[in-house]
Amino acid sequence: MPRSAEEWLVSYAAELGIPPPTDAELDQLLELAGVAAHASERKTAPITCWLAARAGAEPAHALAVGRRLAARAAGDGG
């Protein structure tokens, strides 16, 4: 049987040697993925989260940047 999302994240974080995301961080990352997917193509969702992690951005900051970029794109017509 497949693991739950929580079980997967805890196990994956342990393998990476880092703590799993907090509930707030998880919510922010999921929202960031949603912002990216709705502002562009669905495939941008995981890559946007990867870019945020690679930049060392906290989830709240990454979400704010994503919202700003999406709003700017919507104002420009795309």
Gaussian input, Z-matrix of N, CA and C with variables (Angstrom, degrees):
# hf/3-21g

backbone

0 1
 N
 C     1     B1
 C     2     B2     1     A1
 N     3     B3     2     A2     1     D1
 C     4     B4     3     A3     2     D2
 C     5     B5     4     A4     3     D3
 N     6     B6     5     A5     4     D4
 C     7     B7     6     A6     5     D5
 C     8     B8     7     A7     6     D6
 N     9     B9     8     A8     7     D7
 C    10    B10     9     A9     8     D8
 C    11    B11    10    A10     9     D9
 N    12    B12    11    A11    10    D10
 C    13    B13    12    A12    11    D11
 C    14    B14    13    A13    12    D12
 N    15    B15    14    A14    13    D13
 C    16    B16    15    A15    14    D14
 C    17    B17    16    A16    15    D15
 N    18    B18    17    A17    16    D16
 C    19    B19    18    A18    17    D17
 C    20    B20    19    A19    18    D18
 N    21    B21    20    A20    19    D19
 C    22    B22    21    A21    20    D20
 C    23    B23    22    A22    21    D21
 N    24    B24    23    A23    22    D22
 C    25    B25    24    A24    23    D23
 C    26    B26    25    A25    24    D24
 N    27    B27    26    A26    25    D25
 C    28    B28    27    A27    26    D26
 C    29    B29    28    A28    27    D27
 N    30    B30    29    A29    28    D28
 C    31    B31    30    A30    29    D29
 C    32    B32    31    A31    30    D30
 N    33    B33    32    A32    31    D31
 C    34    B34    33    A33    32    D32
 C    35    B35    34    A34    33    D33
 N    36    B36    35    A35    34    D34
 C    37    B37    36    A36    35    D35
 C    38    B38    37    A37    36    D36
 N    39    B39    38    A38    37    D37
 C    40    B40    39    A39    38    D38
 C    41    B41    40    A40    39    D39
 N    42    B42    41    A41    40    D40
 C    43    B43    42    A42    41    D41
 C    44    B44    43    A43    42    D42
 N    45    B45    44    A44    43    D43
 C    46    B46    45    A45    44    D44
 C    47    B47    46    A46    45    D45
 N    48    B48    47    A47    46    D46
 C    49    B49    48    A48    47    D47
 C    50    B50    49    A49    48    D48
 N    51    B51    50    A50    49    D49
 C    52    B52    51    A51    50    D50
 C    53    B53    52    A52    51    D51
 N    54    B54    53    A53    52    D52
 C    55    B55    54    A54    53    D53
 C    56    B56    55    A55    54    D54
 N    57    B57    56    A56    55    D55
 C    58    B58    57    A57    56    D56
 C    59    B59    58    A58    57    D57
 N    60    B60    59    A59    58    D58
 C    61    B61    60    A60    59    D59
 C    62    B62    61    A61    60    D60
 N    63    B63    62    A62    61    D61
 C    64    B64    63    A63    62    D62
 C    65    B65    64    A64    63    D63
 N    66    B66    65    A65    64    D64
 C    67    B67    66    A66    65    D65
 C    68    B68    67    A67    66    D66
 N    69    B69    68    A68    67    D67
 C    70    B70    69    A69    68    D68
 C    71    B71    70    A70    69    D69
 N    72    B72    71    A71    70    D70
 C    73    B73    72    A72    71    D71
 C    74    B74    73    A73    72    D72
 N    75    B75    74    A74    73    D73
 C    76    B76    75    A75    74    D74
 C    77    B77    76    A76    75    D75
 N    78    B78    77    A77    76    D76
 C    79    B79    78    A78    77    D77
 C    80    B80    79    A79    78    D78
 N    81    B81    80    A80    79    D79
 C    82    B82    81    A81    80    D80
 C    83    B83    82    A82    81    D81
 N    84    B84    83    A83    82    D82
 C    85    B85    84    A84    83    D83
 C    86    B86    85    A85    84    D84
 N    87    B87    86    A86    85    D85
 C    88    B88    87    A87    86    D86
 C    89    B89    88    A88    87    D87
 N    90    B90    89    A89    88    D88
 C    91    B91    90    A90    89    D89
 C    92    B92    91    A91    90    D90
 N    93    B93    92    A92    91    D91
 C    94    B94    93    A93    92    D92
 C    95    B95    94    A94    93    D93
 N    96    B96    95    A95    94    D94
 C    97    B97    96    A96    95    D95
 C    98    B98    97    A97    96    D96
 N    99    B99    98    A98    97    D97
 C   100   B100    99    A99    98    D98
 C   101   B101   100   A100    99    D99
 N   102   B102   101   A101   100   D100
 C   103   B103   102   A102   101   D101
 C   104   B104   103   A103   102   D102
 N   105   B105   104   A104   103   D103
 C   106   B106   105   A105   104   D104
 C   107   B107   106   A106   105   D105
 N   108   B108   107   A107   106   D106
 C   109   B109   108   A108   107   D107
 C   110   B110   109   A109   108   D108
 N   111   B111   110   A110   109   D109
 C   112   B112   111   A111   110   D110
 C   113   B113   112   A112   111   D111
 N   114   B114   113   A113   112   D112
 C   115   B115   114   A114   113   D113
 C   116   B116   115   A115   114   D114
 N   117   B117   116   A116   115   D115
 C   118   B118   117   A117   116   D116
 C   119   B119   118   A118   117   D117
 N   120   B120   119   A119   118   D118
 C   121   B121   120   A120   119   D119
 C   122   B122   121   A121   120   D120
 N   123   B123   122   A122   121   D121
 C   124   B124   123   A123   122   D122
 C   125   B125   124   A124   123   D123
 N   126   B126   125   A125   124   D124
 C   127   B127   126   A126   125   D125
 C   128   B128   127   A127   126   D126
 N   129   B129   128   A128   127   D127
 C   130   B130   129   A129   128   D128
 C   131   B131   130   A130   129   D129
 N   132   B132   131   A131   130   D130
 C   133   B133   132   A132   131   D131
 C   134   B134   133   A133   132   D132
 N   135   B135   134   A134   133   D133
 C   136   B136   135   A135   134   D134
 C   137   B137   136   A136   135   D135
 N   138   B138   137   A137   136   D136
 C   139   B139   138   A138   137   D137
 C   140   B140   139   A139   138   D138
 N   141   B141   140   A140   139   D139
 C   142   B142   141   A141   140   D140
 C   143   B143   142   A142   141   D141
 N   144   B144   143   A143   142   D142
 C   145   B145   144   A144   143   D143
 C   146   B146   145   A145   144   D144
 N   147   B147   146   A146   145   D145
 C   148   B148   147   A147   146   D146
 C   149   B149   148   A148   147   D147
 N   150   B150   149   A149   148   D148
 C   151   B151   150   A150   149   D149
 C   152   B152   151   A151   150   D150
 N   153   B153   152   A152   151   D151
 C   154   B154   153   A153   152   D152
 C   155   B155   154   A154   153   D153
 N   156   B156   155   A155   154   D154
 C   157   B157   156   A156   155   D155
 C   158   B158   157   A157   156   D156
 N   159   B159   158   A158   157   D157
 C   160   B160   159   A159   158   D158
 C   161   B161   160   A160   159   D159
 N   162   B162   161   A161   160   D160
 C   163   B163   162   A162   161   D161
 C   164   B164   163   A163   162   D162
 N   165   B165   164   A164   163   D163
 C   166   B166   165   A165   164   D164
 C   167   B167   166   A166   165   D165
 N   168   B168   167   A167   166   D166
 C   169   B169   168   A168   167   D167
 C   170   B170   169   A169   168   D168
 N   171   B171   170   A170   169   D169
 C   172   B172   171   A171   170   D170
 C   173   B173   172   A172   171   D171
 N   174   B174   173   A173   172   D172
 C   175   B175   174   A174   173   D173
 C   176   B176   175   A175   174   D174
 N   177   B177   176   A176   175   D175
 C   178   B178   177   A177   176   D176
 C   179   B179   178   A178   177   D177
 N   180   B180   179   A179   178   D178
 C   181   B181   180   A180   179   D179
 C   182   B182   181   A181   180   D180
 N   183   B183   182   A182   181   D181
 C   184   B184   183   A183   182   D182
 C   185   B185   184   A184   183   D183
 N   186   B186   185   A185   184   D184
 C   187   B187   186   A186   185   D185
 C   188   B188   187   A187   186   D186
 N   189   B189   188   A188   187   D187
 C   190   B190   189   A189   188   D188
 C   191   B191   190   A190   189   D189
 N   192   B192   191   A191   190   D190
 C   193   B193   192   A192   191   D191
 C   194   B194   193   A193   192   D192
 N   195   B195   194   A194   193   D193
 C   196   B196   195   A195   194   D194
 C   197   B197   196   A196   195   D195
 N   198   B198   197   A197   196   D196
 C   199   B199   198   A198   197   D197
 C   200   B200   199   A199   198   D198
 N   201   B201   200   A200   199   D199
 C   202   B202   201   A201   200   D200
 C   203   B203   202   A202   201   D201
 N   204   B204   203   A203   202   D202
 C   205   B205   204   A204   203   D203
 C   206   B206   205   A205   204   D204
 N   207   B207   206   A206   205   D205
 C   208   B208   207   A207   206   D206
 C   209   B209   208   A208   207   D207
 N   210   B210   209   A209   208   D208
 C   211   B211   210   A210   209   D209
 C   212   B212   211   A211   210   D210
 N   213   B213   212   A212   211   D211
 C   214   B214   213   A213   212   D212
 C   215   B215   214   A214   213   D213
 N   216   B216   215   A215   214   D214
 C   217   B217   216   A216   215   D215
 C   218   B218   217   A217   216   D216
 N   219   B219   218   A218   217   D217
 C   220   B220   219   A219   218   D218
 C   221   B221   220   A220   219   D219
 N   222   B222   221   A221   220   D220
 C   223   B223   222   A222   221   D221
 C   224   B224   223   A223   222   D222
 N   225   B225   224   A224   223   D223
 C   226   B226   225   A225   224   D224
 C   227   B227   226   A226   225   D225
 N   228   B228   227   A227   226   D226
 C   229   B229   228   A228   227   D227
 C   230   B230   229   A229   228   D228
 N   231   B231   230   A230   229   D229
 C   232   B232   231   A231   230   D230
 C   233   B233   232   A232   231   D231

   B1=1.4560
   B2=1.5353
   B3=1.3294
   B4=1.4633
   B5=1.5337
   B6=1.2984
   B7=1.4625
   B8=1.5209
   B9=1.3363
   B10=1.4607
   B11=1.5251
   B12=1.3110
   B13=1.4637
   B14=1.5227
   B15=1.3129
   B16=1.4638
   B17=1.5276
   B18=1.3255
   B19=1.4678
   B20=1.5299
   B21=1.3253
   B22=1.4574
   B23=1.5240
   B24=1.3405
   B25=1.4598
   B26=1.5201
   B27=1.3125
   B28=1.4672
   B29=1.5286
   B30=1.3207
   B31=1.4634
   B32=1.5204
   B33=1.3214
   B34=1.4645
   B35=1.5244
   B36=1.3281
   B37=1.4649
   B38=1.5242
   B39=1.3143
   B40=1.4668
   B41=1.5257
   B42=1.3226
   B43=1.4686
   B44=1.5333
   B45=1.3343
   B46=1.4645
   B47=1.5324
   B48=1.3212
   B49=1.4580
   B50=1.5177
   B51=1.3340
   B52=1.4628
   B53=1.5278
   B54=1.3388
   B55=1.4613
   B56=1.5273
   B57=1.3184
   B58=1.4604
   B59=1.5274
   B60=1.3267
   B61=1.4626
   B62=1.5278
   B63=1.3208
   B64=1.4592
   B65=1.5262
   B66=1.3157
   B67=1.4613
   B68=1.5271
   B69=1.3425
   B70=1.4721
   B71=1.5230
   B72=1.3291
   B73=1.4686
   B74=1.5208
   B75=1.3122
   B76=1.4546
   B77=1.5268
   B78=1.3240
   B79=1.4671
   B80=1.5308
   B81=1.3290
   B82=1.4641
   B83=1.5264
   B84=1.3136
   B85=1.4648
   B86=1.5208
   B87=1.3207
   B88=1.4627
   B89=1.5217
   B90=1.3232
   B91=1.4607
   B92=1.5309
   B93=1.3314
   B94=1.4691
   B95=1.5243
   B96=1.3161
   B97=1.4643
   B98=1.5251
   B99=1.3232
   B100=1.4613
   B101=1.5204
   B102=1.3334
   B103=1.4666
   B104=1.5239
   B105=1.3226
   B106=1.4613
   B107=1.5184
   B108=1.3119
   B109=1.4662
   B110=1.5240
   B111=1.3262
   B112=1.4649
   B113=1.5246
   B114=1.3212
   B115=1.4596
   B116=1.5210
   B117=1.3205
   B118=1.4555
   B119=1.5270
   B120=1.3033
   B121=1.4623
   B122=1.5229
   B123=1.3275
   B124=1.4709
   B125=1.5198
   B126=1.3242
   B127=1.4584
   B128=1.5216
   B129=1.3228
   B130=1.4650
   B131=1.5184
   B132=1.3228
   B133=1.4652
   B134=1.5325
   B135=1.3324
   B136=1.4632
   B137=1.5261
   B138=1.3228
   B139=1.4586
   B140=1.5248
   B141=1.3181
   B142=1.4675
   B143=1.5200
   B144=1.3197
   B145=1.4686
   B146=1.5232
   B147=1.3148
   B148=1.4685
   B149=1.5264
   B150=1.3351
   B151=1.4626
   B152=1.5278
   B153=1.3232
   B154=1.4586
   B155=1.5179
   B156=1.3251
   B157=1.4629
   B158=1.5226
   B159=1.3078
   B160=1.4656
   B161=1.5285
   B162=1.3356
   B163=1.4560
   B164=1.5295
   B165=1.3415
   B166=1.4565
   B167=1.5236
   B168=1.3395
   B169=1.4611
   B170=1.5271
   B171=1.3054
   B172=1.4628
   B173=1.5301
   B174=1.3364
   B175=1.4607
   B176=1.5320
   B177=1.3223
   B178=1.4663
   B179=1.5276
   B180=1.3278
   B181=1.4575
   B182=1.5283
   B183=1.3110
   B184=1.4676
   B185=1.5283
   B186=1.3213
   B187=1.4615
   B188=1.5213
   B189=1.3259
   B190=1.4630
   B191=1.5251
   B192=1.3284
   B193=1.4676
   B194=1.5288
   B195=1.3156
   B196=1.4587
   B197=1.5197
   B198=1.3250
   B199=1.4681
   B200=1.5226
   B201=1.3292
   B202=1.4677
   B203=1.5320
   B204=1.3166
   B205=1.4540
   B206=1.5333
   B207=1.3203
   B208=1.4629
   B209=1.5136
   B210=1.3363
   B211=1.4641
   B212=1.5241
   B213=1.3115
   B214=1.4600
   B215=1.5309
   B216=1.3101
   B217=1.4649
   B218=1.5211
   B219=1.3216
   B220=1.4598
   B221=1.5192
   B222=1.3237
   B223=1.4532
   B224=1.5048
   B225=1.3342
   B226=1.4548
   B227=1.5165
   B228=1.3272
   B229=1.4546
   B230=1.5043
   B231=1.3637
   B232=1.4583
   B233=1.4212
   A1=108.83
   A2=117.17
   A3=119.83
   A4=111.65
   A5=114.41
   A6=120.48
   A7=109.97
   A8=115.41
   A9=119.90
   A10=107.86
   A11=116.35
   A12=120.63
   A13=110.39
   A14=116.49
   A15=120.73
   A16=111.27
   A17=116.03
   A18=120.28
   A19=110.85
   A20=115.97
   A21=120.34
   A22=110.49
   A23=116.96
   A24=120.72
   A25=112.04
   A26=117.04
   A27=120.63
   A28=109.73
   A29=117.28
   A30=121.23
   A31=111.77
   A32=116.44
   A33=120.54
   A34=110.62
   A35=116.96
   A36=120.77
   A37=110.63
   A38=117.34
   A39=121.00
   A40=110.57
   A41=116.77
   A42=120.28
   A43=111.52
   A44=116.02
   A45=120.55
   A46=112.17
   A47=116.11
   A48=120.62
   A49=113.55
   A50=116.53
   A51=121.49
   A52=109.18
   A53=117.30
   A54=118.90
   A55=110.88
   A56=117.90
   A57=120.07
   A58=109.78
   A59=117.37
   A60=119.07
   A61=111.17
   A62=114.73
   A63=119.74
   A64=108.14
   A65=116.78
   A66=119.73
   A67=110.62
   A68=116.88
   A69=120.59
   A70=110.59
   A71=117.35
   A72=120.71
   A73=111.08
   A74=116.69
   A75=121.01
   A76=110.31
   A77=116.93
   A78=120.62
   A79=110.80
   A80=117.26
   A81=121.22
   A82=111.21
   A83=117.05
   A84=120.15
   A85=111.55
   A86=116.49
   A87=119.26
   A88=110.70
   A89=116.75
   A90=119.59
   A91=110.31
   A92=116.73
   A93=120.14
   A94=110.58
   A95=116.54
   A96=120.03
   A97=110.92
   A98=116.71
   A99=120.76
   A100=112.44
   A101=116.14
   A102=120.68
   A103=109.38
   A104=116.64
   A105=120.74
   A106=111.29
   A107=116.62
   A108=120.69
   A109=112.10
   A110=116.75
   A111=119.30
   A112=112.11
   A113=117.54
   A114=120.56
   A115=112.02
   A116=116.92
   A117=121.30
   A118=108.31
   A119=116.40
   A120=122.34
   A121=109.07
   A122=116.34
   A123=120.40
   A124=112.66
   A125=116.68
   A126=119.23
   A127=112.71
   A128=117.87
   A129=118.92
   A130=112.43
   A131=118.62
   A132=121.56
   A133=112.50
   A134=119.79
   A135=117.79
   A136=112.98
   A137=116.88
   A138=119.04
   A139=110.40
   A140=117.70
   A141=120.89
   A142=110.11
   A143=117.49
   A144=120.63
   A145=110.85
   A146=117.21
   A147=120.85
   A148=110.37
   A149=117.07
   A150=120.16
   A151=111.11
   A152=116.70
   A153=120.32
   A154=110.52
   A155=116.67
   A156=120.86
   A157=110.85
   A158=116.41
   A159=120.24
   A160=111.09
   A161=116.49
   A162=121.44
   A163=111.96
   A164=116.39
   A165=119.94
   A166=112.87
   A167=116.32
   A168=121.20
   A169=110.70
   A170=116.04
   A171=120.32
   A172=107.86
   A173=118.06
   A174=119.93
   A175=114.32
   A176=117.94
   A177=120.14
   A178=110.63
   A179=117.18
   A180=120.94
   A181=110.53
   A182=116.44
   A183=120.81
   A184=110.31
   A185=117.29
   A186=121.50
   A187=110.47
   A188=117.15
   A189=120.56
   A190=111.18
   A191=116.52
   A192=120.88
   A193=109.83
   A194=116.86
   A195=120.46
   A196=112.43
   A197=116.53
   A198=120.05
   A199=110.71
   A200=115.99
   A201=120.71
   A202=110.23
   A203=117.24
   A204=121.52
   A205=111.07
   A206=117.27
   A207=121.16
   A208=110.83
   A209=117.14
   A210=120.29
   A211=110.46
   A212=116.47
   A213=120.64
   A214=110.29
   A215=116.71
   A216=120.53
   A217=111.44
   A218=117.14
   A219=121.15
   A220=109.97
   A221=117.32
   A222=121.43
   A223=112.76
   A224=116.74
   A225=121.91
   A226=111.70
   A227=116.05
   A228=119.55
   A229=113.83
   A230=116.80
   A231=118.24
   A232=114.59
   D1=135.86
   D2=179.42
   D3=-63.40
   D4=150.49
   D5=177.59
   D6=-73.42
   D7=155.28
   D8=173.77
   D9=-71.08
   D10=164.72
   D11=177.67
   D12=-57.90
   D13=-43.22
   D14=-178.96
   D15=-62.66
   D16=-44.35
   D17=179.15
   D18=-62.81
   D19=-43.43
   D20=179.35
   D21=-60.61
   D22=-48.55
   D23=-176.81
   D24=-63.95
   D25=-40.65
   D26=177.72
   D27=-63.34
   D28=-46.14
   D29=-179.84
   D30=-65.41
   D31=-43.59
   D32=-178.83
   D33=-64.90
   D34=-45.01
   D35=178.00
   D36=-60.58
   D37=-41.33
   D38=179.01
   D39=-61.69
   D40=-41.89
   D41=178.54
   D42=-63.90
   D43=-32.70
   D44=178.11
   D45=-81.30
   D46=-12.40
   D47=-179.44
   D48=78.79
   D49=29.16
   D50=179.37
   D51=-131.88
   D52=161.77
   D53=176.30
   D54=-74.12
   D55=151.18
   D56=176.38
   D57=-70.08
   D58=163.01
   D59=179.34
   D60=-65.18
   D61=147.76
   D62=172.86
   D63=-70.63
   D64=169.78
   D65=177.14
   D66=-59.55
   D67=-41.75
   D68=179.72
   D69=-64.47
   D70=-43.99
   D71=178.70
   D72=-62.95
   D73=-41.35
   D74=178.83
   D75=-60.96
   D76=-45.77
   D77=178.46
   D78=-61.02
   D79=-42.41
   D80=-179.83
   D81=-65.70
   D82=-41.32
   D83=179.39
   D84=-66.91
   D85=-40.16
   D86=177.68
   D87=-65.55
   D88=-38.13
   D89=177.48
   D90=-67.52
   D91=-41.35
   D92=176.40
   D93=-57.84
   D94=-45.13
   D95=178.49
   D96=-60.51
   D97=-40.28
   D98=178.11
   D99=-65.19
   D100=-42.66
   D101=178.06
   D102=-59.69
   D103=-47.62
   D104=-178.95
   D105=-62.27
   D106=-45.09
   D107=-177.77
   D108=-64.87
   D109=-35.44
   D110=-178.93
   D111=-82.88
   D112=-23.70
   D113=179.98
   D114=-86.36
   D115=-14.61
   D116=-177.28
   D117=-145.63
   D118=-129.63
   D119=177.09
   D120=-104.02
   D121=156.08
   D122=-178.51
   D123=-55.23
   D124=-35.57
   D125=-176.73
   D126=-65.37
   D127=-15.47
   D128=177.98
   D129=-73.42
   D130=-19.19
   D131=-176.51
   D132=-58.88
   D133=-57.34
   D134=-178.73
   D135=-68.64
   D136=-32.59
   D137=-178.59
   D138=-71.60
   D139=-35.68
   D140=175.64
   D141=-61.22
   D142=-43.73
   D143=177.75
   D144=-64.57
   D145=-38.53
   D146=177.32
   D147=-64.11
   D148=-43.46
   D149=178.44
   D150=-61.36
   D151=-41.42
   D152=178.25
   D153=-60.98
   D154=-44.36
   D155=178.88
   D156=-64.79
   D157=-43.03
   D158=-179.40
   D159=-62.81
   D160=-34.78
   D161=178.33
   D162=-77.09
   D163=-10.11
   D164=-177.70
   D165=75.54
   D166=20.36
   D167=-178.87
   D168=-77.07
   D169=134.54
   D170=172.44
   D171=-65.61
   D172=148.54
   D173=-177.84
   D174=-54.38
   D175=-39.74
   D176=-179.39
   D177=-63.57
   D178=-42.07
   D179=178.97
   D180=-67.70
   D181=-43.60
   D182=179.10
   D183=-59.94
   D184=-40.02
   D185=178.47
   D186=-64.86
   D187=-43.58
   D188=178.97
   D189=-60.56
   D190=-42.44
   D191=177.85
   D192=-63.51
   D193=-44.78
   D194=179.26
   D195=-61.30
   D196=-43.20
   D197=178.32
   D198=-62.60
   D199=-42.74
   D200=-179.73
   D201=-62.15
   D202=-45.62
   D203=179.94
   D204=-64.34
   D205=-41.84
   D206=179.42
   D207=-65.22
   D208=-41.07
   D209=179.11
   D210=-65.61
   D211=-41.02
   D212=178.16
   D213=-62.76
   D214=-43.85
   D215=179.28
   D216=-64.16
   D217=-39.62
   D218=179.57
   D219=-66.55
   D220=-37.32
   D221=178.02
   D222=-68.84
   D223=-28.37
   D224=179.08
   D225=-85.69
   D226=-4.25
   D227=-177.36
   D228=85.09
   D229=17.63
   D230=175.90
   D231=148.22

